[in-house]
């Protein structure tokens, strides 16, 4: 499954994170470094599982909660119609 930003959403890097703007509604989302890393993996053709694996390698002490956090982020972005699959 591939992911992309919705047609009306633009992304800008910001202080290691990312800001997403829905140009139709004016709503925006600020992603921290970890959230931006997940989204970049997905937009580059990776899977949520690959994002989890990468984060577990770089943050082994948090590996128990990373899968749930990535899933929650994906649900939030899909529910807000920021990304499409």
PDB file with SEQRES, HELIX, SHEET and CRYST1 records, atoms N, CA, C and O in Angstrom:
SEQRES   1 A   85  UNK UNK UNK UNK UNK UNK UNK UNK UNK UNK UNK UNK UNK          
SEQRES   2 A   85  UNK UNK UNK UNK UNK UNK UNK UNK UNK UNK UNK UNK UNK          
SEQRES   3 A   85  UNK UNK UNK UNK UNK UNK UNK UNK UNK UNK UNK UNK UNK          
SEQRES   4 A   85  UNK UNK UNK UNK UNK UNK UNK UNK UNK UNK UNK UNK UNK          
SEQRES   5 A   85  UNK UNK UNK UNK UNK UNK UNK UNK UNK UNK UNK UNK UNK          
SEQRES   6 A   85  UNK UNK UNK UNK UNK UNK UNK UNK UNK UNK UNK UNK UNK          
SEQRES   7 A   85  UNK UNK UNK UNK UNK UNK UNK                                  
HELIX    1 AA1 UNK A   33  UNK A   43  1                                  11    
HELIX    2 AA2 UNK A   48  UNK A   58  1                                  11    
HELIX    3 AA3 UNK A   60  UNK A   62  5                                   3    
HELIX    4 AA4 UNK A   63  UNK A   79  1                                  17    
SHEET    1 AA1 3 UNK A   9  UNK A  14  0                                        
SHEET    2 AA1 3 UNK A  17  UNK A  22 -1                                        
SHEET    3 AA1 3 UNK A  28  UNK A  31 -1                                        
CRYST1    1.000    1.000    1.000  90.00  90.00  90.00 P 1           1          
ATOM      1  N   UNK A   1       0.848  -1.173   0.000  1.00  0.00           N  
ATOM      2  CA  UNK A   1       0.000   0.000   0.000  1.00  0.00           C  
ATOM      3  C   UNK A   1       0.894   1.237   0.000  1.00  0.00           C  
ATOM      4  O   UNK A   1       1.831   1.329   0.793  1.00  0.00           O  
ATOM      5  N   UNK A   2       0.609   2.174  -0.878  1.00  0.00           N  
ATOM      6  CA  UNK A   2       1.383   3.405  -0.920  1.00  0.00           C  
ATOM      7  C   UNK A   2       0.576   4.549  -0.327  1.00  0.00           C  
ATOM      8  O   UNK A   2      -0.655   4.554  -0.366  1.00  0.00           O  
ATOM      9  N   UNK A   3       1.286   5.498   0.213  1.00  0.00           N  
ATOM     10  CA  UNK A   3       0.663   6.655   0.835  1.00  0.00           C  
ATOM     11  C   UNK A   3       1.131   7.914   0.134  1.00  0.00           C  
ATOM     12  O   UNK A   3       2.259   7.986  -0.351  1.00  0.00           O  
ATOM     13  N   UNK A   4       0.257   8.903   0.085  1.00  0.00           N  
ATOM     14  CA  UNK A   4       0.626  10.216  -0.432  1.00  0.00           C  
ATOM     15  C   UNK A   4      -0.165  11.262   0.336  1.00  0.00           C  
ATOM     16  O   UNK A   4      -1.170  10.956   0.978  1.00  0.00           O  
ATOM     17  N   UNK A   5       0.302  12.487   0.260  1.00  0.00           N  
ATOM     18  CA  UNK A   5      -0.456  13.573   0.863  1.00  0.00           C  
ATOM     19  C   UNK A   5      -1.717  13.801   0.036  1.00  0.00           C  
ATOM     20  O   UNK A   5      -1.714  13.618  -1.182  1.00  0.00           O  
ATOM     21  N   UNK A   6      -2.770  14.192   0.693  1.00  0.00           N  
ATOM     22  CA  UNK A   6      -3.985  14.555  -0.028  1.00  0.00           C  
ATOM     23  C   UNK A   6      -3.652  15.720  -0.964  1.00  0.00           C  
ATOM     24  O   UNK A   6      -2.733  16.493  -0.696  1.00  0.00           O  
ATOM     25  N   UNK A   7      -4.391  15.838  -2.048  1.00  0.00           N  
ATOM     26  CA  UNK A   7      -4.108  16.838  -3.076  1.00  0.00           C  
ATOM     27  C   UNK A   7      -4.085  18.261  -2.522  1.00  0.00           C  
ATOM     28  O   UNK A   7      -3.351  19.108  -3.032  1.00  0.00           O  
ATOM     29  N   UNK A   8      -4.863  18.530  -1.504  1.00  0.00           N  
ATOM     30  CA  UNK A   8      -4.964  19.880  -0.966  1.00  0.00           C  
ATOM     31  C   UNK A   8      -4.041  20.119   0.226  1.00  0.00           C  
ATOM     32  O   UNK A   8      -4.146  21.151   0.888  1.00  0.00           O  
ATOM     33  N   UNK A   9      -3.139  19.178   0.507  1.00  0.00           N  
ATOM     34  CA  UNK A   9      -2.250  19.285   1.660  1.00  0.00           C  
ATOM     35  C   UNK A   9      -0.818  19.507   1.195  1.00  0.00           C  
ATOM     36  O   UNK A   9      -0.318  18.813   0.310  1.00  0.00           O  
ATOM     37  N   UNK A  10      -0.170  20.494   1.812  1.00  0.00           N  
ATOM     38  CA  UNK A  10       1.247  20.740   1.531  1.00  0.00           C  
ATOM     39  C   UNK A  10       2.042  20.477   2.802  1.00  0.00           C  
ATOM     40  O   UNK A  10       1.519  20.582   3.911  1.00  0.00           O  
ATOM     41  N   UNK A  11       3.314  20.135   2.624  1.00  0.00           N  
ATOM     42  CA  UNK A  11       4.190  19.812   3.750  1.00  0.00           C  
ATOM     43  C   UNK A  11       5.435  20.676   3.686  1.00  0.00           C  
ATOM     44  O   UNK A  11       5.977  20.947   2.615  1.00  0.00           O  
ATOM     45  N   UNK A  12       5.876  21.104   4.870  1.00  0.00           N  
ATOM     46  CA  UNK A  12       7.087  21.904   4.986  1.00  0.00           C  
ATOM     47  C   UNK A  12       7.894  21.391   6.167  1.00  0.00           C  
ATOM     48  O   UNK A  12       7.351  21.173   7.250  1.00  0.00           O  
ATOM     49  N   UNK A  13       9.194  21.197   5.956  1.00  0.00           N  
ATOM     50  CA  UNK A  13      10.068  20.812   7.063  1.00  0.00           C  
ATOM     51  C   UNK A  13      10.195  21.984   8.026  1.00  0.00           C  
ATOM     52  O   UNK A  13      10.252  23.142   7.613  1.00  0.00           O  
ATOM     53  N   UNK A  14      10.238  21.661   9.334  1.00  0.00           N  
ATOM     54  CA  UNK A  14      10.341  22.702  10.344  1.00  0.00           C  
ATOM     55  C   UNK A  14      11.029  22.151  11.585  1.00  0.00           C  
ATOM     56  O   UNK A  14      10.479  21.287  12.269  1.00  0.00           O  
ATOM     57  N   UNK A  15      12.224  22.642  11.879  1.00  0.00           N  
ATOM     58  CA  UNK A  15      12.953  22.275  13.099  1.00  0.00           C  
ATOM     59  C   UNK A  15      13.008  20.773  13.345  1.00  0.00           C  
ATOM     60  O   UNK A  15      12.762  20.322  14.463  1.00  0.00           O  
ATOM     61  N   UNK A  16      13.324  20.002  12.330  1.00  0.00           N  
ATOM     62  CA  UNK A  16      13.421  18.558  12.471  1.00  0.00           C  
ATOM     63  C   UNK A  16      12.087  17.855  12.317  1.00  0.00           C  
ATOM     64  O   UNK A  16      12.048  16.652  12.058  1.00  0.00           O  
ATOM     65  N   UNK A  17      11.012  18.574  12.469  1.00  0.00           N  
ATOM     66  CA  UNK A  17       9.682  18.014  12.303  1.00  0.00           C  
ATOM     67  C   UNK A  17       9.112  18.409  10.952  1.00  0.00           C  
ATOM     68  O   UNK A  17       9.838  18.590   9.975  1.00  0.00           O  
ATOM     69  N   UNK A  18       7.804  18.536  10.925  1.00  0.00           N  
ATOM     70  CA  UNK A  18       7.139  18.859   9.666  1.00  0.00           C  
ATOM     71  C   UNK A  18       5.809  19.538   9.986  1.00  0.00           C  
ATOM     72  O   UNK A  18       5.151  19.203  10.972  1.00  0.00           O  
ATOM     73  N   UNK A  19       5.429  20.481   9.155  1.00  0.00           N  
ATOM     74  CA  UNK A  19       4.123  21.127   9.275  1.00  0.00           C  
ATOM     75  C   UNK A  19       3.331  20.786   8.021  1.00  0.00           C  
ATOM     76  O   UNK A  19       3.821  20.941   6.902  1.00  0.00           O  
ATOM     77  N   UNK A  20       2.108  20.323   8.217  1.00  0.00           N  
ATOM     78  CA  UNK A  20       1.201  19.994   7.123  1.00  0.00           C  
ATOM     79  C   UNK A  20       0.077  21.016   7.117  1.00  0.00           C  
ATOM     80  O   UNK A  20      -0.471  21.341   8.171  1.00  0.00           O  
ATOM     81  N   UNK A  21      -0.270  21.523   5.948  1.00  0.00           N  
ATOM     82  CA  UNK A  21      -1.319  22.530   5.825  1.00  0.00           C  
ATOM     83  C   UNK A  21      -2.359  22.078   4.823  1.00  0.00           C  
ATOM     84  O   UNK A  21      -2.038  21.754   3.679  1.00  0.00           O  
ATOM     85  N   UNK A  22      -3.601  22.058   5.255  1.00  0.00           N  
ATOM     86  CA  UNK A  22      -4.721  21.822   4.348  1.00  0.00           C  
ATOM     87  C   UNK A  22      -5.071  23.175   3.744  1.00  0.00           C  
ATOM     88  O   UNK A  22      -5.635  24.038   4.416  1.00  0.00           O  
ATOM     89  N   UNK A  23      -4.739  23.349   2.495  1.00  0.00           N  
ATOM     90  CA  UNK A  23      -4.895  24.644   1.846  1.00  0.00           C  
ATOM     91  C   UNK A  23      -6.352  25.029   1.615  1.00  0.00           C  
ATOM     92  O   UNK A  23      -6.641  26.198   1.358  1.00  0.00           O  
ATOM     93  N   UNK A  24      -7.271  24.078   1.700  1.00  0.00           N  
ATOM     94  CA  UNK A  24      -8.699  24.392   1.530  1.00  0.00           C  
ATOM     95  C   UNK A  24      -9.327  24.866   2.833  1.00  0.00           C  
ATOM     96  O   UNK A  24     -10.135  25.795   2.829  1.00  0.00           O  
ATOM     97  N   UNK A  25      -8.966  24.240   3.941  1.00  0.00           N  
ATOM     98  CA  UNK A  25      -9.610  24.569   5.219  1.00  0.00           C  
ATOM     99  C   UNK A  25      -8.770  25.467   6.106  1.00  0.00           C  
ATOM    100  O   UNK A  25      -9.296  26.090   7.028  1.00  0.00           O  
ATOM    101  N   UNK A  26      -7.469  25.545   5.843  1.00  0.00           N  
ATOM    102  CA  UNK A  26      -6.585  26.325   6.696  1.00  0.00           C  
ATOM    103  C   UNK A  26      -6.105  25.563   7.927  1.00  0.00           C  
ATOM    104  O   UNK A  26      -5.319  26.094   8.712  1.00  0.00           O  
ATOM    105  N   UNK A  27      -6.563  24.338   8.105  1.00  0.00           N  
ATOM    106  CA  UNK A  27      -6.105  23.523   9.238  1.00  0.00           C  
ATOM    107  C   UNK A  27      -4.668  23.113   9.012  1.00  0.00           C  
ATOM    108  O   UNK A  27      -4.239  22.871   7.884  1.00  0.00           O  
ATOM    109  N   UNK A  28      -3.928  23.039  10.113  1.00  0.00           N  
ATOM    110  CA  UNK A  28      -2.556  22.568   9.985  1.00  0.00           C  
ATOM    111  C   UNK A  28      -2.225  21.608  11.106  1.00  0.00           C  
ATOM    112  O   UNK A  28      -2.874  21.600  12.152  1.00  0.00           O  
ATOM    113  N   UNK A  29      -1.213  20.807  10.875  1.00  0.00           N  
ATOM    114  CA  UNK A  29      -0.748  19.808  11.828  1.00  0.00           C  
ATOM    115  C   UNK A  29       0.752  19.980  11.960  1.00  0.00           C  
ATOM    116  O   UNK A  29       1.454  20.114  10.957  1.00  0.00           O  
ATOM    117  N   UNK A  30       1.246  19.977  13.179  1.00  0.00           N  
ATOM    118  CA  UNK A  30       2.684  20.036  13.425  1.00  0.00           C  
ATOM    119  C   UNK A  30       3.128  18.657  13.896  1.00  0.00           C  
ATOM    120  O   UNK A  30       2.656  18.157  14.916  1.00  0.00           O  
ATOM    121  N   UNK A  31       4.032  18.053  13.149  1.00  0.00           N  
ATOM    122  CA  UNK A  31       4.564  16.746  13.520  1.00  0.00           C  
ATOM    123  C   UNK A  31       5.933  16.934  14.155  1.00  0.00           C  
ATOM    124  O   UNK A  31       6.754  17.709  13.665  1.00  0.00           O  
ATOM    125  N   UNK A  32       6.169  16.225  15.241  1.00  0.00           N  
ATOM    126  CA  UNK A  32       7.497  16.267  15.842  1.00  0.00           C  
ATOM    127  C   UNK A  32       8.455  15.460  14.969  1.00  0.00           C  
ATOM    128  O   UNK A  32       8.068  14.946  13.920  1.00  0.00           O  
ATOM    129  N   UNK A  33       9.692  15.356  15.407  1.00  0.00           N  
ATOM    130  CA  UNK A  33      10.705  14.660  14.622  1.00  0.00           C  
ATOM    131  C   UNK A  33      10.299  13.220  14.316  1.00  0.00           C  
ATOM    132  O   UNK A  33      10.469  12.750  13.191  1.00  0.00           O  
ATOM    133  N   UNK A  34       9.770  12.533  15.304  1.00  0.00           N  
ATOM    134  CA  UNK A  34       9.385  11.134  15.119  1.00  0.00           C  
ATOM    135  C   UNK A  34       8.211  11.011  14.152  1.00  0.00           C  
ATOM    136  O   UNK A  34       8.235  10.167  13.256  1.00  0.00           O  
ATOM    137  N   UNK A  35       7.200  11.831  14.319  1.00  0.00           N  
ATOM    138  CA  UNK A  35       6.061  11.802  13.410  1.00  0.00           C  
ATOM    139  C   UNK A  35       6.471  12.128  11.991  1.00  0.00           C  
ATOM    140  O   UNK A  35       5.989  11.512  11.041  1.00  0.00           O  
ATOM    141  N   UNK A  36       7.370  13.104  11.843  1.00  0.00           N  
ATOM    142  CA  UNK A  36       7.857  13.467  10.512  1.00  0.00           C  
ATOM    143  C   UNK A  36       8.650  12.316   9.899  1.00  0.00           C  
ATOM    144  O   UNK A  36       8.562  12.072   8.696  1.00  0.00           O  
ATOM    145  N   UNK A  37       9.416  11.616  10.715  1.00  0.00           N  
ATOM    146  CA  UNK A  37      10.174  10.464  10.216  1.00  0.00           C  
ATOM    147  C   UNK A  37       9.233   9.405   9.668  1.00  0.00           C  
ATOM    148  O   UNK A  37       9.468   8.857   8.591  1.00  0.00           O  
ATOM    149  N   UNK A  38       8.173   9.116  10.405  1.00  0.00           N  
ATOM    150  CA  UNK A  38       7.195   8.122   9.959  1.00  0.00           C  
ATOM    151  C   UNK A  38       6.578   8.557   8.637  1.00  0.00           C  
ATOM    152  O   UNK A  38       6.506   7.767   7.696  1.00  0.00           O  
ATOM    153  N   UNK A  39       6.136   9.793   8.560  1.00  0.00           N  
ATOM    154  CA  UNK A  39       5.488  10.264   7.336  1.00  0.00           C  
ATOM    155  C   UNK A  39       6.452  10.253   6.152  1.00  0.00           C  
ATOM    156  O   UNK A  39       6.059   9.899   5.041  1.00  0.00           O  
ATOM    157  N   UNK A  40       7.698  10.631   6.376  1.00  0.00           N  
ATOM    158  CA  UNK A  40       8.679  10.604   5.282  1.00  0.00           C  
ATOM    159  C   UNK A  40       8.884   9.188   4.750  1.00  0.00           C  
ATOM    160  O   UNK A  40       8.962   8.982   3.539  1.00  0.00           O  
ATOM    161  N   UNK A  41       8.972   8.207   5.661  1.00  0.00           N  
ATOM    162  CA  UNK A  41       9.116   6.810   5.231  1.00  0.00           C  
ATOM    163  C   UNK A  41       7.947   6.423   4.340  1.00  0.00           C  
ATOM    164  O   UNK A  41       8.139   5.827   3.280  1.00  0.00           O  
ATOM    165  N   UNK A  42       6.742   6.758   4.766  1.00  0.00           N  
ATOM    166  CA  UNK A  42       5.548   6.397   4.008  1.00  0.00           C  
ATOM    167  C   UNK A  42       5.491   7.110   2.664  1.00  0.00           C  
ATOM    168  O   UNK A  42       5.155   6.499   1.650  1.00  0.00           O  
ATOM    169  N   UNK A  43       5.817   8.393   2.651  1.00  0.00           N  
ATOM    170  CA  UNK A  43       5.763   9.147   1.400  1.00  0.00           C  
ATOM    171  C   UNK A  43       6.858   8.718   0.429  1.00  0.00           C  
ATOM    172  O   UNK A  43       6.742   8.919  -0.780  1.00  0.00           O  
ATOM    173  N   UNK A  44       7.922   8.125   0.971  1.00  0.00           N  
ATOM    174  CA  UNK A  44       9.002   7.603   0.121  1.00  0.00           C  
ATOM    175  C   UNK A  44       8.734   6.176  -0.343  1.00  0.00           C  
ATOM    176  O   UNK A  44       9.615   5.537  -0.918  1.00  0.00           O  
ATOM    177  N   UNK A  45       7.529   5.670  -0.101  1.00  0.00           N  
ATOM    178  CA  UNK A  45       7.158   4.341  -0.573  1.00  0.00           C  
ATOM    179  C   UNK A  45       7.316   3.236   0.440  1.00  0.00           C  
ATOM    180  O   UNK A  45       7.073   2.071   0.126  1.00  0.00           O  
ATOM    181  N   UNK A  46       7.722   3.577   1.663  1.00  0.00           N  
ATOM    182  CA  UNK A  46       7.862   2.568   2.706  1.00  0.00           C  
ATOM    183  C   UNK A  46       6.521   2.210   3.326  1.00  0.00           C  
ATOM    184  O   UNK A  46       5.488   2.801   3.010  1.00  0.00           O  
ATOM    185  N   UNK A  47       6.565   1.242   4.203  1.00  0.00           N  
ATOM    186  CA  UNK A  47       5.358   0.779   4.882  1.00  0.00           C  
ATOM    187  C   UNK A  47       5.379   1.226   6.344  1.00  0.00           C  
ATOM    188  O   UNK A  47       6.430   1.601   6.862  1.00  0.00           O  
ATOM    189  N   UNK A  48       4.230   1.188   7.004  1.00  0.00           N  
ATOM    190  CA  UNK A  48       4.238   1.478   8.437  1.00  0.00           C  
ATOM    191  C   UNK A  48       5.179   0.538   9.197  1.00  0.00           C  
ATOM    192  O   UNK A  48       5.829   0.951  10.157  1.00  0.00           O  
ATOM    193  N   UNK A  49       5.247  -0.709   8.771  1.00  0.00           N  
ATOM    194  CA  UNK A  49       6.134  -1.671   9.431  1.00  0.00           C  
ATOM    195  C   UNK A  49       7.594  -1.260   9.283  1.00  0.00           C  
ATOM    196  O   UNK A  49       8.379  -1.418  10.218  1.00  0.00           O  
ATOM    197  N   UNK A  50       7.962  -0.739   8.127  1.00  0.00           N  
ATOM    198  CA  UNK A  50       9.334  -0.271   7.929  1.00  0.00           C  
ATOM    199  C   UNK A  50       9.624   0.949   8.798  1.00  0.00           C  
ATOM    200  O   UNK A  50      10.729   1.101   9.320  1.00  0.00           O  
ATOM    201  N   UNK A  51       8.636   1.806   8.948  1.00  0.00           N  
ATOM    202  CA  UNK A  51       8.804   2.962   9.834  1.00  0.00           C  
ATOM    203  C   UNK A  51       9.012   2.493  11.271  1.00  0.00           C  
ATOM    204  O   UNK A  51       9.869   3.019  11.982  1.00  0.00           O  
ATOM    205  N   UNK A  52       8.231   1.507  11.697  1.00  0.00           N  
ATOM    206  CA  UNK A  52       8.371   0.948  13.043  1.00  0.00           C  
ATOM    207  C   UNK A  52       9.762   0.355  13.226  1.00  0.00           C  
ATOM    208  O   UNK A  52      10.419   0.606  14.237  1.00  0.00           O  
ATOM    209  N   UNK A  53      10.208  -0.425  12.257  1.00  0.00           N  
ATOM    210  CA  UNK A  53      11.535  -1.060  12.353  1.00  0.00           C  
ATOM    211  C   UNK A  53      12.637  -0.011  12.487  1.00  0.00           C  
ATOM    212  O   UNK A  53      13.542  -0.161  13.307  1.00  0.00           O  
ATOM    213  N   UNK A  54      12.561   1.034  11.695  1.00  0.00           N  
ATOM    214  CA  UNK A  54      13.572   2.090  11.753  1.00  0.00           C  
ATOM    215  C   UNK A  54      13.572   2.800  13.089  1.00  0.00           C  
ATOM    216  O   UNK A  54      14.630   3.075  13.657  1.00  0.00           O  
ATOM    217  N   UNK A  55      12.386   3.097  13.590  1.00  0.00           N  
ATOM    218  CA  UNK A  55      12.301   3.778  14.884  1.00  0.00           C  
ATOM    219  C   UNK A  55      12.775   2.885  16.017  1.00  0.00           C  
ATOM    220  O   UNK A  55      13.400   3.364  16.963  1.00  0.00           O  
ATOM    221  N   UNK A  56      12.488   1.606  15.934  1.00  0.00           N  
ATOM    222  CA  UNK A  56      12.949   0.679  16.970  1.00  0.00           C  
ATOM    223  C   UNK A  56      14.471   0.587  16.991  1.00  0.00           C  
ATOM    224  O   UNK A  56      15.073   0.428  18.053  1.00  0.00           O  
ATOM    225  N   UNK A  57      15.087   0.685  15.824  1.00  0.00           N  
ATOM    226  CA  UNK A  57      16.556   0.672  15.766  1.00  0.00           C  
ATOM    227  C   UNK A  57      17.145   1.922  16.402  1.00  0.00           C  
ATOM    228  O   UNK A  57      18.143   1.847  17.118  1.00  0.00           O  
ATOM    229  N   UNK A  58      16.529   3.073  16.143  1.00  0.00           N  
ATOM    230  CA  UNK A  58      17.085   4.327  16.661  1.00  0.00           C  
ATOM    231  C   UNK A  58      16.628   4.649  18.078  1.00  0.00           C  
ATOM    232  O   UNK A  58      17.265   5.447  18.765  1.00  0.00           O  
ATOM    233  N   UNK A  59      15.529   4.036  18.524  1.00  0.00           N  
ATOM    234  CA  UNK A  59      14.998   4.282  19.870  1.00  0.00           C  
ATOM    235  C   UNK A  59      14.643   2.949  20.541  1.00  0.00           C  
ATOM    236  O   UNK A  59      13.473   2.704  20.834  1.00  0.00           O  
ATOM    237  N   UNK A  60      15.629   2.092  20.787  1.00  0.00           N  
ATOM    238  CA  UNK A  60      15.323   0.752  21.310  1.00  0.00           C  
ATOM    239  C   UNK A  60      14.608   0.769  22.666  1.00  0.00           C  
ATOM    240  O   UNK A  60      13.851  -0.154  22.966  1.00  0.00           O  
ATOM    241  N   UNK A  61      14.827   1.772  23.468  1.00  0.00           N  
ATOM    242  CA  UNK A  61      14.165   1.807  24.778  1.00  0.00           C  
ATOM    243  C   UNK A  61      12.662   2.040  24.656  1.00  0.00           C  
ATOM    244  O   UNK A  61      11.920   1.759  25.596  1.00  0.00           O  
ATOM    245  N   UNK A  62      12.206   2.545  23.522  1.00  0.00           N  
ATOM    246  CA  UNK A  62      10.779   2.814  23.306  1.00  0.00           C  
ATOM    247  C   UNK A  62      10.138   1.787  22.391  1.00  0.00           C  
ATOM    248  O   UNK A  62       8.993   1.964  21.974  1.00  0.00           O  
ATOM    249  N   UNK A  63      10.854   0.714  22.071  1.00  0.00           N  
ATOM    250  CA  UNK A  63      10.372  -0.221  21.050  1.00  0.00           C  
ATOM    251  C   UNK A  63       9.049  -0.886  21.407  1.00  0.00           C  
ATOM    252  O   UNK A  63       8.317  -1.305  20.511  1.00  0.00           O  
ATOM    253  N   UNK A  64       8.727  -0.992  22.677  1.00  0.00           N  
ATOM    254  CA  UNK A  64       7.462  -1.634  23.062  1.00  0.00           C  
ATOM    255  C   UNK A  64       6.254  -0.794  22.659  1.00  0.00           C  
ATOM    256  O   UNK A  64       5.197  -1.345  22.349  1.00  0.00           O  
ATOM    257  N   UNK A  65       6.393   0.520  22.657  1.00  0.00           N  
ATOM    258  CA  UNK A  65       5.228   1.361  22.343  1.00  0.00           C  
ATOM    259  C   UNK A  65       5.224   1.913  20.927  1.00  0.00           C  
ATOM    260  O   UNK A  65       4.221   2.480  20.494  1.00  0.00           O  
ATOM    261  N   UNK A  66       6.322   1.760  20.196  1.00  0.00           N  
ATOM    262  CA  UNK A  66       6.422   2.342  18.851  1.00  0.00           C  
ATOM    263  C   UNK A  66       5.358   1.814  17.894  1.00  0.00           C  
ATOM    264  O   UNK A  66       4.755   2.619  17.186  1.00  0.00           O  
ATOM    265  N   UNK A  67       5.089   0.502  17.830  1.00  0.00           N  
ATOM    266  CA  UNK A  67       4.052   0.049  16.879  1.00  0.00           C  
ATOM    267  C   UNK A  67       2.689   0.712  17.114  1.00  0.00           C  
ATOM    268  O   UNK A  67       2.020   1.104  16.158  1.00  0.00           O  
ATOM    269  N   UNK A  68       2.284   0.835  18.358  1.00  0.00           N  
ATOM    270  CA  UNK A  68       0.988   1.459  18.657  1.00  0.00           C  
ATOM    271  C   UNK A  68       1.011   2.949  18.336  1.00  0.00           C  
ATOM    272  O   UNK A  68       0.019   3.497  17.856  1.00  0.00           O  
ATOM    273  N   UNK A  69       2.143   3.606  18.598  1.00  0.00           N  
ATOM    274  CA  UNK A  69       2.242   5.033  18.299  1.00  0.00           C  
ATOM    275  C   UNK A  69       2.183   5.297  16.794  1.00  0.00           C  
ATOM    276  O   UNK A  69       1.526   6.242  16.359  1.00  0.00           O  
ATOM    277  N   UNK A  70       2.859   4.476  16.004  1.00  0.00           N  
ATOM    278  CA  UNK A  70       2.822   4.635  14.550  1.00  0.00           C  
ATOM    279  C   UNK A  70       1.408   4.377  14.034  1.00  0.00           C  
ATOM    280  O   UNK A  70       0.916   5.118  13.183  1.00  0.00           O  
ATOM    281  N   UNK A  71       0.761   3.347  14.536  1.00  0.00           N  
ATOM    282  CA  UNK A  71      -0.615   3.051  14.114  1.00  0.00           C  
ATOM    283  C   UNK A  71      -1.554   4.201  14.469  1.00  0.00           C  
ATOM    284  O   UNK A  71      -2.422   4.560  13.673  1.00  0.00           O  
ATOM    285  N   UNK A  72      -1.385   4.780  15.659  1.00  0.00           N  
ATOM    286  CA  UNK A  72      -2.236   5.900  16.077  1.00  0.00           C  
ATOM    287  C   UNK A  72      -1.998   7.121  15.195  1.00  0.00           C  
ATOM    288  O   UNK A  72      -2.945   7.812  14.820  1.00  0.00           O  
ATOM    289  N   UNK A  73      -0.743   7.386  14.865  1.00  0.00           N  
ATOM    290  CA  UNK A  73      -0.443   8.510  13.976  1.00  0.00           C  
ATOM    291  C   UNK A  73      -1.080   8.301  12.615  1.00  0.00           C  
ATOM    292  O   UNK A  73      -1.679   9.222  12.059  1.00  0.00           O  
ATOM    293  N   UNK A  74      -0.955   7.095  12.074  1.00  0.00           N  
ATOM    294  CA  UNK A  74      -1.537   6.819  10.763  1.00  0.00           C  
ATOM    295  C   UNK A  74      -3.056   6.983  10.789  1.00  0.00           C  
ATOM    296  O   UNK A  74      -3.633   7.571   9.874  1.00  0.00           O  
ATOM    297  N   UNK A  75      -3.706   6.466  11.833  1.00  0.00           N  
ATOM    298  CA  UNK A  75      -5.163   6.638  11.944  1.00  0.00           C  
ATOM    299  C   UNK A  75      -5.540   8.118  11.977  1.00  0.00           C  
ATOM    300  O   UNK A  75      -6.482   8.541  11.306  1.00  0.00           O  
ATOM    301  N   UNK A  76      -4.803   8.894  12.755  1.00  0.00           N  
ATOM    302  CA  UNK A  76      -5.085  10.325  12.870  1.00  0.00           C  
ATOM    303  C   UNK A  76      -4.943  11.043  11.532  1.00  0.00           C  
ATOM    304  O   UNK A  76      -5.791  11.853  11.158  1.00  0.00           O  
ATOM    305  N   UNK A  77      -3.858  10.739  10.814  1.00  0.00           N  
ATOM    306  CA  UNK A  77      -3.639  11.401   9.528  1.00  0.00           C  
ATOM    307  C   UNK A  77      -4.662  10.961   8.486  1.00  0.00           C  
ATOM    308  O   UNK A  77      -5.101  11.773   7.672  1.00  0.00           O  
ATOM    309  N   UNK A  78      -5.047   9.682   8.502  1.00  0.00           N  
ATOM    310  CA  UNK A  78      -6.062   9.205   7.572  1.00  0.00           C  
ATOM    311  C   UNK A  78      -7.438   9.764   7.932  1.00  0.00           C  
ATOM    312  O   UNK A  78      -8.186  10.181   7.047  1.00  0.00           O  
ATOM    313  N   UNK A  79      -7.780   9.778   9.224  1.00  0.00           N  
ATOM    314  CA  UNK A  79      -9.073  10.316   9.656  1.00  0.00           C  
ATOM    315  C   UNK A  79      -9.209  11.794   9.309  1.00  0.00           C  
ATOM    316  O   UNK A  79     -10.295  12.261   8.965  1.00  0.00           O  
ATOM    317  N   UNK A  80      -8.099  12.526   9.401  1.00  0.00           N  
ATOM    318  CA  UNK A  80      -8.115  13.951   9.074  1.00  0.00           C  
ATOM    319  C   UNK A  80      -8.011  14.198   7.563  1.00  0.00           C  
ATOM    320  O   UNK A  80      -8.038  15.341   7.107  1.00  0.00           O  
ATOM    321  N   UNK A  81      -7.891  13.100   6.793  1.00  0.00           N  
ATOM    322  CA  UNK A  81      -7.778  13.148   5.347  1.00  0.00           C  
ATOM    323  C   UNK A  81      -6.558  13.956   4.890  1.00  0.00           C  
ATOM    324  O   UNK A  81      -6.592  14.667   3.886  1.00  0.00           O  
ATOM    325  N   UNK A  82      -5.473  13.816   5.674  1.00  0.00           N  
ATOM    326  CA  UNK A  82      -4.208  14.463   5.321  1.00  0.00           C  
ATOM    327  C   UNK A  82      -3.434  13.565   4.370  1.00  0.00           C  
ATOM    328  O   UNK A  82      -2.787  14.050   3.442  1.00  0.00           O  
ATOM    329  N   UNK A  83      -3.496  12.273   4.593  1.00  0.00           N  
ATOM    330  CA  UNK A  83      -2.854  11.310   3.699  1.00  0.00           C  
ATOM    331  C   UNK A  83      -3.917  10.411   3.087  1.00  0.00           C  
ATOM    332  O   UNK A  83      -4.991  10.204   3.653  1.00  0.00           O  
ATOM    333  N   UNK A  84      -3.589   9.892   1.928  1.00  0.00           N  
ATOM    334  CA  UNK A  84      -4.463   8.928   1.251  1.00  0.00           C  
ATOM    335  C   UNK A  84      -3.622   7.709   0.914  1.00  0.00           C  
ATOM    336  O   UNK A  84      -2.419   7.805   0.671  1.00  0.00           O  
ATOM    337  N   UNK A  85      -4.287   6.560   0.907  1.00  0.00           N  
ATOM    338  CA  UNK A  85      -3.558   5.325   0.578  1.00  0.00           C  
ATOM    339  C   UNK A  85      -4.172   4.686  -0.637  1.00  0.00           C  
ATOM    340  O   UNK A  85      -3.710   3.636  -1.082  1.00  0.00           O  
TER     341      UNK A  85                                                      
END                                                                             
